Amino acid sequence: MCQLTLVSSKDLDYRALLSLQLLWNSNMTNKDGWGFYNPTSKILYKDEKEPEKDKQFNNQISYIPFGTTTMAHVRASSIMRETVKKENSHPFDKKNIVLIHNGTLLRKEGVKPINIIDSEDFANELDKELNKEKDFYKAITKVFSTMFR
């Protein structure tokens, strides 16, 4: 399963901790991509390689501003190896949200996938719903109730 990490600190430069967490998780089973998002700087980076094989890893982590919140993700593909691509790595950046998801979303019977990645379908549908409904709880409830079991 994927690994989601959220780090935040006013007093600690957590970039080394974040690096160790991402590298440790990718050395276990999560070798199908990684990414992070920092809402303060609006930096979003993702790649299909595991962090230790991404030549930009240390460089990208160094851009995270000190004392801010960052969310990161290492991916363990739950479906075919052909899905290991940069665009399938998290986070998914949409107009209204940046989404990292951990796990598998099971579609309701009769709901056809738009994308091969369930998290991307979820991000796209939630983003569309947030265009209509500004209440996040109502939007996410509607998407789950119509698409997923």
Solvent accessible surface area in square Angstrom, and as a share of the most:
residue,aa,sasa,rsa
1,M,160,0.72
2,C,18,0.11
3,Q,58,0.26
4,L,75,0.37
5,T,16,0.09
6,L,123,0.61
7,V,20,0.11
8,S,77,0.50
9,S,25,0.16
10,K,177,0.75
11,D,132,0.68
12,L,101,0.50
13,D,62,0.32
14,Y,5,0.02
15,R,63,0.23
16,A,70,0.55
17,L,97,0.48
18,L,0,0.00
19,S,17,0.11
20,L,118,0.59
21,Q,56,0.25
22,L,1,0.00
23,L,47,0.23
24,W,149,0.52
25,N,8,0.04
26,S,0,0.00
27,N,76,0.39
28,M,109,0.49
29,T,99,0.57
30,N,7,0.04
31,K,87,0.37
32,D,9,0.05
33,G,0,0.00
34,W,0,0.00
35,G,0,0.00
36,F,0,0.00
37,Y,26,0.10
38,N,0,0.00
39,P,57,0.36
40,T,91,0.53
41,S,43,0.28
42,K,147,0.62
43,I,42,0.21
44,L,53,0.26
45,Y,30,0.11
46,K,33,0.14
47,D,13,0.07
48,E,59,0.26
49,K,83,0.35
50,E,13,0.06
51,P,0,0.00
52,E,92,0.41
53,K,126,0.53
54,D,9,0.05
55,K,191,0.81
56,Q,80,0.35
57,F,9,0.04
58,N,113,0.58
59,N,64,0.33
60,Q,27,0.12
61,I,7,0.04
62,S,65,0.42
63,Y,117,0.45
64,I,0,0.00
65,P,43,0.27
66,F,110,0.46
67,G,26,0.25
68,T,20,0.12
69,T,48,0.28
70,T,0,0.00
71,M,45,0.20
72,A,0,0.00
73,H,0,0.00
74,V,0,0.00
75,R,9,0.03
76,A,16,0.12
77,S,26,0.17
78,S,78,0.51
79,I,77,0.39
80,M,95,0.43
81,R,157,0.57
82,E,116,0.52
83,T,3,0.02
84,V,31,0.18
85,K,95,0.40
86,K,101,0.43
87,E,101,0.45
88,N,10,0.05
89,S,0,0.00
90,H,5,0.02
91,P,0,0.00
92,F,4,0.02
93,D,89,0.46
94,K,49,0.21
95,K,164,0.70
96,N,58,0.30
97,I,26,0.13
98,V,36,0.21
99,L,26,0.13
100,I,20,0.10
101,H,32,0.14
102,N,56,0.29
103,G,22,0.21
104,T,78,0.46
105,L,19,0.09
106,L,97,0.48
107,R,47,0.17
108,K,78,0.33
109,E,174,0.78
110,G,71,0.68
111,V,42,0.24
112,K,166,0.70
113,P,81,0.51
114,I,116,0.59
115,N,41,0.21
116,I,89,0.45
117,I,7,0.04
118,D,19,0.10
119,S,3,0.02
120,E,34,0.15
121,D,0,0.00
122,F,8,0.03
123,A,0,0.00
124,N,36,0.18
125,E,38,0.17
126,L,1,0.00
127,D,16,0.09
128,K,107,0.45
129,E,17,0.08
130,L,14,0.07
131,N,71,0.36
132,K,149,0.63
133,E,53,0.24
134,K,150,0.64
135,D,60,0.31
136,F,105,0.44
137,Y,162,0.61
138,K,117,0.50
139,A,0,0.00
140,I,42,0.21
141,T,64,0.37
142,K,100,0.42
143,V,6,0.04
144,F,73,0.30
145,S,61,0.40
146,T,78,0.45
147,M,19,0.08
148,F,6,0.02
149,R,191,0.70
